[in-house]
């Protein structure tokens, strides 16, 4: 397939032939030959990506999103929700038919919806959870003050002999807000994440690893994203992850990680674990307002895939090792 390699909305290198169609206001039905396998936007093969984004961004700045049936792209309300987050905005269906379309992606119904700013919008309390080794504990605690605006409840789970959660003092957090517990990882990342989920005091938890970080602006909008998710019966929100190997952005981008979850959501998979959603992928969406920064070394990348393959044969993603070591290209 010729044309751009990456999606003009989410930057995923997942453009592929499509048979999807959209019904626009006024009765016009259009077929789109290309679609993004990540966010779901539909594109004409000869459409200019920069022009498409300028048009979409202008429409996302309005109080109500109205689609252009002649534009070089199209999207349903499910995809519009993700696209709006790139500009820090949320969406609301205009009526029952739009609500039904949002709940059943990817709908034939072209997106129309009310738009609002996530900053200052309705919020849901989010806990922060961090998985780490004992030798990473102090550095994790030292980095926490930057996340005080995101979460007033923090749980840190060490890979060590089992210890119940104990409060520790961290500047910027109320007494008892930050707790440290331990349990052996025992080669099962999903079990460790599920144990961390159980430590949350709030209905939502963002999970990070010790070598991951989230900037303040991205974290500040997560409580509003949780409220946006609840309004659409979503239980899992994915965030782009920027893998930097020896300081260089990897070609494995956006590497979406579903880390903002209802605390009742369970993970599965000894390695490369992912949330299990009772209703399937429709109960998730991708947020594009920021991302997780992941610091890696080339030596770690080379060793990790082999270690994961030994833990869970066939699921170590040996091929991902080479992709992670490739610098980002558009």
Residue, then its C-alpha position, 0 to 999 in steps of 0.5 A: x500500500x502506497x501513501x503515508x506510513x503513519x496515521x495522521x491522528x494517532x501516529x500508529x504505523x497501522x494503516x491498512x486496506x479498509x472496506x468500512x463505510x460512513x453515512x454522513x448527515x444529508x444521506x451520503x454514504x462513502x466508502x473509505x479504502x484505508x483505515x487505521x487499525x489503532x484509532x479507527x480513522x478512515x482515510x482516502x489514499x491520496x489525502x494529504x495528512x497535514x491537511x486532514x489534521x488541520x481540518x479535523x483540529x479546526x472542527x475539534x475546537x468548535x462546541x459541536x463537531x460537524x463532519x465534512x462529507x467531502x473531506x479526505x478522512x472520516x470517523x465514527x464517534x468512537x474514533x472521534x472520542x480518541x481524536x478529541x483527547x489529542x487536543x485535551x477535549x472530551x465528547x458527548x453524544x448529541x442524542x440516542x442514535x449517537x449514543x448507540x453508535x458510540x457503544x457499538x463501534x465502528x458504526x456506519x454513522x459518521x461522527x457528530x458530537x458535543x465537545x468540551x474541555x477536559x481541563x475543569x470537567x467532571x473527574x473521577x478519583x484515580x490511584x497511582x500504582x507502581x511495580x518495582x524492584x526493592x533497589x528501585x524503591x527509593x528512586x520511585x519514592x523520590x519521583x512521586x511529588x511530581x504526581x501529587x496533582x494526579x493521585x492522592x492515593x499511591x501504592x508501590x508493589x515491590x518484587x520481594x517476599x510478601x509484606x502487607x502495605x505500610x504507609x511511608x511519608x512523601x512530600x506533597x502527600x497526606x499522611x498514609x496516602x503513599x503505601x509500600x507493599x511486597x510480593x514475589x513476582x515469580x515470573x507472572x506480570x499479570x498476577x503482580x499487576x492484579x495484586x497492585x490493582x487490589x491495593x487501590x483505594x479509588x475506583x480507577x488506577x494508573x499503573x506504571x513501572x519503575x522505568x516509566x514516567x508521566x509528565x504533569x500535564x498528561x497526568x492532570x487530565x487522567x481523572x477527567x479521562x476516567x469520567x469520560x470513560x465511565x460515561x461511555x461504559x469504558x473500563x480501560x484507557x490506553x496511553x501511548x508509550x514513548x520507548x527511548x532506547x539509550x535516549x533515542x525514540x524507538x520506532x515502536x511507537x505509539x506502543x499503546x499501554x492500557x494502564x488506566x483501568x477500573x480497579x476491578x479489571x484483571x490482567x492476563x498473560x505472564x509476560x506482555x500482560x493486558x487487561x481482560x475486558x468482559x465486553x471486548x475492545x469496545x470497553x476501551x479507547x485510546x487517549x492521545x493527549x500525552x503519553x508514558x515515557x519509557x527509558x530503556x538501554x539497548x542491553x536491557x532490550x536485548x536481554x528482556x525478550x529472551x527472558x520473557x520467552x523463557x518465562x512464557x514460550x511463544x509470547x516473548x515477542x523476540x521480533x519486537x527486540x529488533x523493532x525497539x532497537x530501530x530509531x523512530x521514522x515517520 
